[in-house]
């Protein structure tokens, strides 16, 4: 199973429990946004998956629905799964 598929199936609860952060990056314009997972839990519920949330996102810069999820695994901004963001390259 690929890392991208594993991230898509992670629940918002598991991200909080593991101490990770969550960001979304637009595949069209590369806009990178760090989101507050607790706010997402308030909107979608703790058992919502990252894939459920990602499919509902619309980029505010280009109005496209082409986001990819990045799970921040460490303190540095480039410690992400599955890869680091393209916006910082």
One Martini backbone bead per residue (centre of mass of N, CA, C, O) as a GRO file, in nm:
protein
   89
    1UNK     BB    1   0.098   0.035   0.022
    2UNK     BB    2   0.078   0.356  -0.005
    3UNK     BB    3   0.134   0.651   0.150
    4UNK     BB    4  -0.104   0.810   0.036
    5UNK     BB    5  -0.322   0.605   0.120
    6UNK     BB    6  -0.264   0.616   0.424
    7UNK     BB    7  -0.331   0.917   0.458
    8UNK     BB    8  -0.626   0.907   0.350
    9UNK     BB    9  -0.705   0.693   0.602
   10UNK     BB   10  -0.665   0.888   0.809
   11UNK     BB   11  -0.756   1.018   1.099
   12UNK     BB   12  -0.794   1.291   1.289
   13UNK     BB   13  -0.743   1.150   1.557
   14UNK     BB   14  -0.462   1.020   1.484
   15UNK     BB   15  -0.311   1.285   1.445
   16UNK     BB   16  -0.341   1.386   1.735
   17UNK     BB   17  -0.230   1.134   1.890
   18UNK     BB   18   0.062   1.157   1.726
   19UNK     BB   19   0.140   1.475   1.690
   20UNK     BB   20   0.046   1.584   1.426
   21UNK     BB   21   0.024   1.758   1.126
   22UNK     BB   22  -0.169   1.961   0.879
   23UNK     BB   23  -0.153   1.986   0.521
   24UNK     BB   24  -0.226   2.177   0.219
   25UNK     BB   25  -0.174   2.133  -0.141
   26UNK     BB   26  -0.182   2.275  -0.440
   27UNK     BB   27  -0.150   2.137  -0.766
   28UNK     BB   28  -0.168   2.410  -0.927
   29UNK     BB   29  -0.033   2.668  -0.729
   30UNK     BB   30   0.109   2.570  -0.441
   31UNK     BB   31  -0.060   2.620  -0.208
   32UNK     BB   32   0.006   2.651   0.146
   33UNK     BB   33  -0.179   2.493   0.425
   34UNK     BB   34  -0.223   2.515   0.758
   35UNK     BB   35  -0.415   2.319   0.975
   36UNK     BB   36  -0.664   2.280   1.216
   37UNK     BB   37  -0.762   1.985   1.344
   38UNK     BB   38  -0.975   2.072   1.555
   39UNK     BB   39  -1.155   2.222   1.352
   40UNK     BB   40  -1.210   1.973   1.173
   41UNK     BB   41  -1.348   1.809   1.395
   42UNK     BB   42  -1.584   2.011   1.432
   43UNK     BB   43  -1.688   1.975   1.129
   44UNK     BB   44  -1.639   1.633   1.068
   45UNK     BB   45  -1.502   1.475   1.280
   46UNK     BB   46  -1.289   1.231   1.417
   47UNK     BB   47  -1.359   0.999   1.180
   48UNK     BB   48  -1.245   1.152   0.967
   49UNK     BB   49  -1.075   1.165   0.682
   50UNK     BB   50  -0.842   1.307   0.490
   51UNK     BB   51  -0.992   1.245   0.223
   52UNK     BB   52  -1.261   1.380   0.296
   53UNK     BB   53  -1.143   1.664   0.328
   54UNK     BB   54  -0.990   1.700   0.057
   55UNK     BB   55  -1.251   1.675  -0.132
   56UNK     BB   56  -1.371   1.967  -0.003
   57UNK     BB   57  -1.153   2.138  -0.115
   58UNK     BB   58  -1.073   2.489  -0.194
   59UNK     BB   59  -0.892   2.706  -0.352
   60UNK     BB   60  -0.844   3.054  -0.297
   61UNK     BB   61  -0.667   3.125  -0.550
   62UNK     BB   62  -0.786   2.909  -0.803
   63UNK     BB   63  -1.053   2.725  -0.751
   64UNK     BB   64  -0.950   2.436  -0.694
   65UNK     BB   65  -0.969   2.056  -0.655
   66UNK     BB   66  -0.618   2.008  -0.599
   67UNK     BB   67  -0.535   1.846  -0.334
   68UNK     BB   68  -0.276   1.772  -0.095
   69UNK     BB   69  -0.155   1.579   0.162
   70UNK     BB   70   0.031   1.680   0.464
   71UNK     BB   71   0.223   1.528   0.712
   72UNK     BB   72   0.349   1.644   1.005
   73UNK     BB   73   0.629   1.481   1.188
   74UNK     BB   74   0.773   1.751   1.285
   75UNK     BB   75   0.929   2.057   1.354
   76UNK     BB   76   0.995   2.074   1.075
   77UNK     BB   77   0.863   2.186   0.770
   78UNK     BB   78   1.008   1.929   0.596
   79UNK     BB   79   0.853   1.709   0.780
   80UNK     BB   80   0.695   1.500   0.554
   81UNK     BB   81   0.407   1.333   0.435
   82UNK     BB   82   0.536   1.199   0.162
   83UNK     BB   83   0.639   1.495   0.114
   84UNK     BB   84   0.750   1.779   0.052
   85UNK     BB   85   0.687   2.080  -0.036
   86UNK     BB   86   0.686   2.285  -0.325
   87UNK     BB   87   0.682   2.579  -0.206
   88UNK     BB   88   0.982   2.539  -0.059
   89UNK     BB   89   1.171   2.489  -0.334
   0.00000   0.00000   0.00000
